[in-house]
Amino acid sequence: MNKEPITSFARDFSHNDETVVDEVRAWLAKPPVDEKVIGFYGSEGYAARTRVFLATVYLLDKRHLIDSVEDKYTVELFWRWCNAGIVDVAALPPAAQAVFGPLVRHRAAATMESIDDYVKASWASYAKATEEVEQQIAARGKVLLSIDATDGDTMFFALVAPAIAARWQGKALSDEDGYYAGVRLPMWDRFWDHLTYFSKVVNQAGFKGYPPGTRQRENRLPFAR
């Protein structure tokens, strides 16, 4: 990458939208300081580059060029993906159907009354189910990625062509106090945290941490060039 990485990131993830790219160029020249522009609570005191990257992620989200979901609404993400034709639960292998089917058909984990049962039923199959979802998306010509902006309560996902995924996956675009923000393989560990954040079961013996085999985030990433 021989251009400013955040500009190149904005171009690739906006599908070459020049209005997005121009906005990012302007921010690089004069980093935003307004929290409403940056889009993340408490971000006005972050380093200039972090503010530019966060503002770029927020802009892509506002333009519906990437997907976002807040922790308490995490259960709705698969429902939205199915409605958009991104995922077909009925065509998924058994593990993914068992884990993610309830989220689509009944929103089984949407209430405190059902989340504990959902955790118990999904624990053993969760890691395999996430792999099966990624494989279905890949078979349809796209790659699912996480846009890792902050460790806050909102997750961001992108569906991109394989060439774009190869260019960006595993690359950092900012570092704020040791938190490497950038583009990663889908962060199913964070997804699990958000999906189950109000469940007591995950704190009980046998359900600590993440389901066995779940991909876990390693903080440090090489910077995009």
Residue pairs with C-beta under 8 A, 6 or more apart in sequence:
1 8
1 167
1 224
1 225
4 28
5 171
5 173
5 223
5 224
5 225
6 24
6 28
6 49
6 52
6 53
6 56
6 173
7 21
7 24
7 25
7 28
8 224
9 56
9 168
9 173
9 183
9 224
10 20
10 21
10 23
10 24
10 56
10 59
10 60
11 17
11 20
11 21
12 160
12 164
12 167
12 168
13 60
13 65
13 66
13 147
13 158
13 160
13 164
14 20
14 21
14 60
14 63
14 65
15 65
17 63
17 65
20 56
20 59
20 60
20 63
20 65
23 59
24 52
24 55
24 56
24 59
27 51
27 52
27 55
27 56
28 52
31 48
31 49
31 51
31 52
32 38
32 51
32 52
32 55
33 44
33 51
34 44
35 41
35 42
35 43
35 44
37 55
37 58
38 44
38 46
38 51
38 54
38 55
38 58
39 54
39 55
39 57
39 58
39 59
39 61
39 62
40 54
40 58
40 149
40 150
40 152
41 152
43 50
43 51
43 54
44 51
46 54
46 176
47 174
47 176
49 173
49 174
50 174
50 175
50 176
50 181
52 174
53 149
53 173
53 174
53 181
54 149
54 150
54 174
54 181
57 66
57 147
57 149
57 156
60 66
60 147
61 67
61 68
61 156
65 158
66 147
66 156
66 157
66 158
67 77
67 80
67 81
67 156
67 157
67 158
67 159
68 154
68 155
68 156
68 157
69 76
69 77
69 154
69 155
69 157
69 194
70 153
70 154
71 153
71 154
71 155
71 193
71 194
71 197
72 153
72 197
74 155
74 191
74 194
74 195
75 103
75 107
75 108
75 109
75 110
75 195
76 107
76 110
77 103
77 157
78 87
78 89
78 100
78 103
78 104
79 103
79 104
79 107
81 87
82 88
82 89
82 104
86 137
86 142
86 159
87 100
87 133
87 136
87 137
88 136
89 96
89 97
89 100
89 101
89 104
89 105
90 97
91 136
92 100
92 101
92 132
92 133
92 136
93 132
95 125
95 128
95 129
95 132
96 128
96 129
96 130
96 132
96 133
96 136
98 121
98 122
98 125
98 129
99 122
99 125
99 126
99 129
99 130
100 129
100 133
102 108
102 109
102 118
103 109
108 114
108 117
108 118
109 115
109 118
109 195
109 196
112 198
112 199
115 196
115 198
115 199
115 201
116 199
116 200
116 201
118 196
119 196
119 199
119 201
119 202
119 207
120 201
120 207
122 129
122 211
123 206
123 207
123 211
124 211
124 212
125 211
126 188
126 192
126 210
126 211
126 214
127 188
127 211
127 212
127 213
127 214
127 215
128 213
130 186
130 188
130 191
130 214
130 215
133 144
134 144
134 186
137 143
137 144
137 159
138 162
141 161
141 162
142 159
142 160
142 161
142 162
143 159
143 160
143 161
143 162
143 164
143 165
143 169
144 157
144 158
144 159
144 186
145 157
145 158
145 159
145 160
145 165
145 168
145 169
145 183
145 184
145 185
145 186
146 155
146 156
146 157
146 158
146 183
146 184
146 185
146 186
146 187
146 190
147 156
147 157
147 158
147 183
148 156
148 180
148 181
148 182
148 183
148 184
148 187
148 217
149 156
149 181
150 176
150 179
150 181
151 179
153 194
155 187
155 190
155 191
155 194
157 186
158 183
160 168
168 182
168 183
168 224
169 183
169 184
169 185
170 182
170 183
170 184
170 185
170 221
170 222
171 182
171 183
171 221
171 222
171 223
171 224
172 180
172 181
172 182
172 220
172 221
172 222
172 223
172 224
173 181
173 182
173 183
173 223
173 224
174 180
174 181
174 182
175 181
175 223
178 219
179 219
180 219
180 220
180 221
182 221
182 224
184 217
184 221
185 215
186 215
187 215
187 217
188 214
188 215
189 210
189 214
189 215
189 216
189 217
190 217
192 210
192 211
192 214
196 202
201 207
202 208
210 216
